[in-house]
Amino acid sequence: MRLMIKATLAPAAVAALAVLTVCTLGGVTSGPVSAATIANADGKPYTISIIEQSRKRDVRLETGAKLERICIEGCRIRINGDAAREFLLEGTERVSVEDGLVYYDGEVAKPKTGAQPATK
């Protein structure tokens, strides 16, 4: 069974929440840093807007491609720039995009001790 992640109601609601877990199946964990992965499981490319704190970057996600090691401390993502369809990630999720919707696929495997997330 796959779980669809619901879009947030409005950017103002995001600011009012200290932490929002879009879909958590486990508890708080400690240890090495992990990061989210977004896969395009659709037959068409998407532009993924990744908003971390005050920084925003747009990345084209081709069919079958993945964005890995993103949202280390959590972020908001938008599909094709649609602010009305904004999704929150904690930074531990594996999600996929299908038909313009974001689906929760599970948790990212924890990196080995001492592993550092990729940076750009």
C-alpha positions as CSV (number, residue, x, y, z in Angstrom):
1,M,0.0,0.0,0.0
2,R,1.4,3.4,-1.0
3,L,0.6,6.6,1.0
4,M,0.0,9.9,-0.8
5,I,1.5,12.9,0.9
6,K,-1.1,15.7,1.2
7,A,-0.2,19.2,0.1
8,T,0.0,21.9,2.8
9,L,-2.9,24.3,3.1
10,A,-0.9,27.5,2.6
11,P,2.6,28.8,3.1
12,A,1.4,30.8,6.1
13,A,0.3,27.6,7.7
14,V,3.8,26.2,7.2
15,A,5.3,29.1,9.2
16,A,2.9,28.5,12.1
17,L,4.1,24.9,12.5
18,A,7.4,24.2,14.3
19,V,7.6,20.7,12.8
20,L,5.2,18.9,10.5
21,T,5.7,15.3,9.7
22,V,4.1,14.6,6.3
23,C,4.0,10.9,6.9
24,T,6.1,9.3,9.7
25,L,6.1,5.6,10.4
26,G,8.8,5.7,13.0
27,G,10.1,7.7,15.8
28,V,13.0,10.1,16.3
29,T,16.3,8.6,15.5
30,S,19.8,9.7,16.2
31,G,23.1,9.0,14.5
32,P,24.5,9.8,11.0
33,V,22.8,12.5,8.9
34,S,20.4,11.3,6.3
35,A,18.6,13.1,3.5
36,A,15.5,12.7,1.4
37,T,15.2,11.1,-2.1
38,I,12.7,12.1,-4.7
39,A,12.1,9.8,-7.7
40,N,10.1,10.5,-10.9
41,A,7.9,7.5,-11.4
42,D,5.9,9.3,-14.1
43,G,6.1,9.3,-17.9
44,K,7.0,13.0,-18.0
45,P,9.6,15.3,-16.5
46,Y,8.8,17.7,-13.6
47,T,10.5,20.8,-12.2
48,I,11.0,20.3,-8.5
49,S,11.3,23.5,-6.4
50,I,13.3,22.7,-3.2
51,I,12.9,25.4,-0.5
52,E,15.2,25.1,2.4
53,Q,14.8,27.9,4.9
54,S,15.1,31.0,2.7
55,R,16.8,29.4,-0.2
56,K,15.0,28.1,-3.3
57,R,16.3,26.1,-6.2
58,D,14.6,24.5,-9.1
59,V,15.7,21.2,-10.4
60,R,14.4,19.4,-13.5
61,L,13.6,15.8,-12.7
62,E,13.5,13.7,-15.9
63,T,11.4,10.5,-16.2
64,G,12.9,7.7,-14.1
65,A,15.5,10.0,-12.5
66,K,16.1,10.6,-8.8
67,L,17.2,13.5,-6.7
68,E,19.1,12.1,-3.8
69,R,20.5,13.5,-0.5
70,I,18.3,16.6,-0.5
71,C,16.4,18.3,2.4
72,I,19.0,17.3,5.0
73,E,17.2,19.4,7.7
74,G,13.8,19.3,6.1
75,C,12.4,21.4,3.3
76,R,9.3,22.2,1.3
77,I,9.0,21.0,-2.3
78,R,6.7,22.2,-5.1
79,I,5.9,20.3,-8.2
80,N,6.2,22.5,-11.4
81,G,6.2,25.7,-9.2
82,D,2.7,25.3,-8.0
83,A,2.6,27.1,-4.6
84,A,-0.9,25.7,-3.9
85,R,0.6,22.2,-4.0
86,E,3.5,22.4,-1.5
87,F,4.8,19.3,0.3
88,L,6.9,19.2,3.5
89,L,9.7,16.7,3.9
90,E,11.6,16.1,7.1
91,G,14.7,14.9,5.2
92,T,14.4,11.2,5.9
93,E,11.8,10.1,3.3
94,R,11.9,8.3,0.0
95,V,9.1,9.8,-2.1
96,S,8.0,9.6,-5.7
97,V,6.1,11.8,-8.1
98,E,3.3,10.3,-10.2
99,D,0.6,12.3,-12.0
100,G,1.8,15.4,-10.2
101,L,1.3,13.9,-6.8
102,V,3.9,13.0,-4.2
103,Y,3.8,9.5,-2.7
104,Y,5.6,8.3,0.4
105,D,7.7,5.2,-0.4
106,G,9.5,4.7,2.9
107,E,12.5,5.9,4.9
108,V,15.9,6.5,3.4
109,A,18.5,3.9,4.6
110,K,20.8,5.4,7.2
111,P,24.3,6.2,5.9
112,K,27.3,4.5,7.4
113,T,28.9,6.3,10.4
114,G,31.1,9.1,9.2
115,A,29.3,9.5,5.8
116,Q,28.5,13.0,4.9
117,P,25.7,14.2,2.7
118,A,26.4,15.4,-0.8
119,T,26.7,19.2,-1.3
120,K,26.5,21.5,-4.3
